[in-house]
Amino acid sequence: MLHYSPMENMQQRLLDIFNMLLESFGKRNWWPGETELEIIIGAVLTQNTSWKNVEKAIDNLKRHNAMDIDSLFKMDRETLALIIKSSGFYNIKSIRLKNIINVIYNEYSSNIIKLKNIYIWDVRERLLKINGIGKETADSIILYALDKPIFVVDVYTKRFLRNHRLYSEENDYDTIQRFFMKNLPNDTYLFNEFHALIVYLGQNFCKKVPFCNKCPLNKDLI
């Protein structure tokens, strides 16, 4: 068991956890994608489905030579829906994907670099105004595609915090996000890798019925 003083240094504890996970699991190299656009598309399509299904949809887009802003903008929604069918909820996702593509095409001249040059909270605000783009999706785009330091929160994050008694305040998205960003160095790589490691932890150990005795973080349990 790791021991901390009553006035526990939360930053140190989180960094200790990060290092234990990194040592146990290795770098996750997440988010997979050859381009920023591919990562953006993946972030939209991965809602409510497995990554394996998203990969099939992305491969299908590539086979149709549609992995660029202009092609996706000109493609009708019905055709796009059929191409991404493997991702599930494909009619809804085709609408959401068209929504964000239309914004990039019309407001940023099809140039994702222009999004990168916008202040992080301004680009977040703009993404959240796009119908169908929620906080987790927007932050995944900002962190993984735009390479900006923001912490992504998901169901695995909340379960990890609860199981390790790290955080007992409100469990809404923004509050949890502020907890991480307040107690960790403002570093894109750290936020990227930490979130990916927590996801892997949640998928394999920190489940609804956790495997604590086999978990690499069993020394952290208090």
Backbone hydrogen bonds, N-H to C=O, Kabsch-Sander energy under -0.5 kcal/mol:
donor,donor_aa,acceptor,acceptor_aa,energy
2,L,219,K,-2.6
8,E,6,P,-1.4
10,M,8,E,-1.3
13,R,9,N,-2.2
14,L,10,M,-2.7
15,L,11,Q,-2.3
16,D,12,Q,-2.4
17,I,13,R,-2.4
18,F,14,L,-2.7
19,N,15,L,-2.5
20,M,16,D,-2.3
21,L,17,I,-2.6
22,L,18,F,-2.7
23,E,19,N,-2.3
24,S,20,M,-1.9
25,F,21,L,-3.2
26,G,21,L,-0.5
26,G,22,L,-2.0
39,I,35,T,-1.7
40,I,36,E,-2.3
41,I,37,L,-2.8
42,G,38,E,-2.3
43,A,39,I,-2.3
44,V,40,I,-1.6
45,L,41,I,-2.6
46,T,42,G,-2.1
47,Q,44,V,-1.0
49,T,46,T,-1.5
54,V,50,S,-1.4
55,E,51,W,-2.6
56,K,52,K,-1.5
57,A,53,N,-1.7
58,I,54,V,-2.7
59,D,55,E,-2.6
60,N,56,K,-1.9
61,L,57,A,-2.1
62,K,58,I,-2.1
63,R,59,D,-2.1
64,H,60,N,-1.4
65,N,62,K,-1.8
66,A,61,L,-2.7
68,D,66,A,-0.9
72,L,68,D,-2.1
73,F,69,I,-2.5
74,K,70,D,-2.2
75,M,71,S,-1.5
80,L,76,D,-2.1
81,A,77,R,-2.6
82,L,78,E,-1.7
83,I,79,T,-1.9
84,I,80,L,-2.0
85,K,82,L,-1.0
87,S,84,I,-2.1
88,G,85,K,-1.8
93,K,89,F,-2.6
94,S,90,Y,-2.0
95,I,91,N,-1.3
96,R,92,I,-2.2
97,L,93,K,-2.7
98,K,94,S,-2.2
99,N,95,I,-2.2
100,I,96,R,-1.9
101,I,97,L,-2.3
102,N,98,K,-2.7
103,V,99,N,-1.5
104,I,100,I,-2.2
105,Y,101,I,-2.7
106,N,102,N,-2.8
107,E,103,V,-2.6
108,Y,103,V,-0.7
108,Y,104,I,-1.0
110,S,104,I,-2.1
111,N,104,I,-0.5
111,N,108,Y,-2.4
112,I,110,S,-0.7
114,K,111,N,-1.1
115,L,111,N,-0.6
115,L,112,I,-0.8
116,K,112,I,-1.6
117,N,113,I,-1.2
118,I,115,L,-1.5
122,D,119,Y,-0.8
123,V,119,Y,-2.4
124,R,120,I,-1.8
125,E,121,W,-1.8
126,R,122,D,-2.1
127,L,123,V,-2.4
128,L,124,R,-2.4
129,K,125,E,-0.7
129,K,126,R,-0.7
130,I,127,L,-1.5
133,I,130,I,-2.2
134,G,132,G,-0.8
138,A,134,G,-2.8
139,D,135,K,-2.8
140,S,136,E,-2.0
141,I,137,T,-2.1
142,I,138,A,-2.3
143,L,139,D,-2.8
144,Y,140,S,-2.5
145,A,140,S,-0.7
145,A,141,I,-1.5
146,L,141,I,-2.2
148,K,142,I,-2.2
150,I,148,K,-1.0
158,K,154,D,-1.9
159,R,155,V,-2.0
160,F,156,Y,-2.5
161,L,157,T,-2.3
162,R,158,K,-2.2
163,N,159,R,-2.8
164,H,160,F,-1.6
165,R,162,R,-1.3
166,L,161,L,-2.2
167,Y,161,L,-0.7
176,I,172,D,-2.1
177,Q,173,Y,-2.5
178,R,174,D,-2.4
179,F,175,T,-1.8
180,F,176,I,-1.9
181,M,177,Q,-2.4
182,K,178,R,-2.2
183,N,179,F,-1.5
184,L,180,F,-0.8
187,D,185,P,-2.1
191,F,187,D,-2.4
192,N,188,T,-2.6
193,E,189,Y,-3.0
194,F,190,L,-2.7
195,H,191,F,-2.0
196,A,192,N,-2.0
197,L,193,E,-2.4
198,I,194,F,-2.4
199,V,195,H,-2.3
200,Y,196,A,-2.1
201,L,197,L,-2.6
202,G,198,I,-2.8
203,Q,199,V,-2.1
204,N,200,Y,-1.5
205,F,201,L,-3.2
206,C,201,L,-2.4
207,K,205,F,-2.2
211,F,205,F,-2.5
212,C,210,P,-0.9
214,K,211,F,-0.9
215,C,211,F,-0.7
215,C,212,C,-0.6
218,N,215,C,-1.8
220,D,217,L,-2.1
221,L,217,L,-0.7
